[in-house]
Amino acid sequence: MSRSRALPLAVALVIVMAGLFLASSLVKRLIGTTEASARVTQLTQASRRSDSMSPRYSESGYDITPLQRDRVATLAAKLDPEAYRITQKSGTEPAFCGNLLDNHKDGVYVCVVCGLPLFSSQNKFNSGTGWPSFYQPFDPQHIVRKVDTSLFMVRTEELCARCGSHLGHVFEDGPPPTGERHCLNSVALKFYEKSAALPPESQPVNAGGGSGKTELRSATGEVAYFAGGCFWGVQHYFKLGPGVLDAASGYMQGHVDHPTYRQVCTDTTGHAETVKVVFDPKRITYRRLLEAFFVMHDPTQLNRQGPDFGDQYRSGIWYVSDEQRREAEAYI
């Protein structure tokens, strides 16, 4: 190779190396002390999400906000092997063997995993198939339907709208007025008699007293919303708290429906990275959550938190009841 050709190549190599060095330095500045590869992976995964984290409620007044996968896994771990196989692996129990097949008591059938009411005894009938059958659900919004092509046929699978557990299948050979036969696995359901007290996860949201507002209670506990910088860190620390049942990352405020992570990062949607905290008030108080929130972040930093800059990293507390508002204002 001639000296005249080697010199331009050497200069190009130096420029490339300098560019890589500057890019590496920029990444490190943007992500602080965390590893770049791990942070970039997190951001890439987050950008694929389109969750505004707005709670979802059915027309009958129940919290049907989809639970996080790790929360479902925790609940499903409490099941016996057969119930786990059927609800989490889309299994089927043998015909005429389910303990709810011949149940004729008045009451409600709820999801064995998360407790969401799914079917009522008023709509149960004897289909002769060997599985508990109903001609309509407790609330259509409590059920998710999915095409099932297993067993070399096309069927319609039914899943719990809140936790995604497999329930059974629905067929179009039922009695009036719907003409549907919801064919279910007994172990996917839990029955509560009409006179029995329902657990919180099987009750509708509670109306607030005297204020005209609704004090929202999650299916698995009370709910609080906090924004304090990057939601991954806030979510992580809240999950460590005893009595915190779940913590999920999403967004609050803003003027764009169902924004993606990339959209929010443009500082044009008006959203704040927010964590939804579901907690058991008997084990941890809202006051304790407030104390932890102000320890885990610095609210004096405007539109930033540590190495993260942008109005999506602003601090915020969103109350769901007058009681939460009073407690937050008193603490601040």
Secondary structure, 3 states (H helix, E strand, C coil): CCHHHHHHHHHHHHHHHHHHHHHHHHHHHHHCCCCHHHHHHHHHHHHCCCCCCCCCECCCCCECCCCCHHHHHHHHCCCCHHHHHHHHHCCCCCCCCCCCCCCCCCEEEEECCCCCEEEEHHHEECCCCCCCEECCCCCHHHEEEEEECHHHCCEEEEEECCCCCEEEEEECCCCCCCCCEEEECHHHEEEEECCCCCCHHHCCCEECCCCCCEECEECCEEEEEEEECCHHHHHHHHHCCCCEEEEEEEEEECCCCCCCHHHHCCCCCCEEEEEEEEECCCCCCHHHHHHHHHHHCCCCCCCEECCEECHHHCEEEECCCHHHHHHHHHHC
